[in-house]
Amino acid sequence: MMKVSGTVKNKLVQVVLNLARRSIDEARKVPYLVEQDNVVDILINHPDLYKTLVSEGQLEGEGVPQGKMLMKLDILSEIEEFRSLDEHFVSAWSSSQSKTDLESLLSQVNSLTKLFLAYHGNMVAIFEREYDHFLERFRSTLDETEGELHPIQLDQSDFEEVRQAAVAYLYEQRFIEAFSLGKLFQPEIIRNLLFQFPDSEYSLIEELIRESPKSEPAFSNLVTFILRACYLSHDLWCDLFVVLLKLVEQDPGLYHRSRIIELIEQDFVFCCNLLHKTYDQLYDMSGEQRMAAIEASLRAPFS
């Protein structure tokens, strides 16, 4: 192991934290080629949006095909923490729910899935690129001093600044950014070339869920986000739910087990996936039967 002072170790963690924050911020801007006529339409009908696009340098014309412009979409603003799904689940099992409503929901789920997968893939790719560049520069510095790169052993306290940054996002209900830090600060992404993590069980995501507000409505908002993140990410973010279940088993009262079951029952997309049943099959069941089936499913290992 590489023996370094606490100050050097803290600085290296700070560098990686800055890379992660920058990657999350850059990943939210996705370029789209649009017709110039559409840009004119934005100028006329949405002048405030046009002003924002111009002031933030999100409109570019140089180097793109004639008659088109490059517009950088703020993908996290479009995703909006998945809140656009709220209205679709208000009457999930109501007799007034129509096939048109379901088609509208599935269309929204499909759209959010594409956006979220684009953001996640973009974030990881940007971070890995920047992290590799940093490692090259760091190795170069060590070569000049005839040093050798060995993993630096970290303990839980070394992640304090990272944890604080993620918790700050969490309390602002910027869940995607909070858990994105948790996704980036793990051995599979950072790898053991620079850091040796405290142990194989360490999880920043678990710390975040432990730190999350347990009062309402903040807790329900968090659980709702976690359920949606599971299926909108095609299970890439399913570990959030696995960690939540683990904590619920440890302290069902603190983590409001009964409320979680209610929220699962209300989100019929997650409910269908969890119980491996179609919407029609679940619709034919009573609310009590659905809740009982969810309760039984949560007792079994989640997969």
Secondary structure, DSSP 4 states (H G I P E B T S, - for coil): -----HHHHHHHHHHHHHHHHHHHHHHTEEEEEEEHHHHHHHHHH-HHHHHHHHHTT-EE-TTS-TTEEEEEEEHHHHHGGGGGGGGGGTTTT-TT--HHHHHHHHHHHHHHHHHHHHHHHHHHHHHHHHHHHHHHHHHHHHHHTT----PEE--GGGGHHHHHHHHHHHHTT-HHHHHHHHHHSSHHHH-TTTEE-S-TT--HHHHHHHHS--STTHHHHHHHHHHHHHHHTTTTTTHHHHHHHHHHHH-TTTTTHHHHHHHHHH-HHHHHHHHT--HHHHHTS-HHHHHHHHHHHHHSPP-
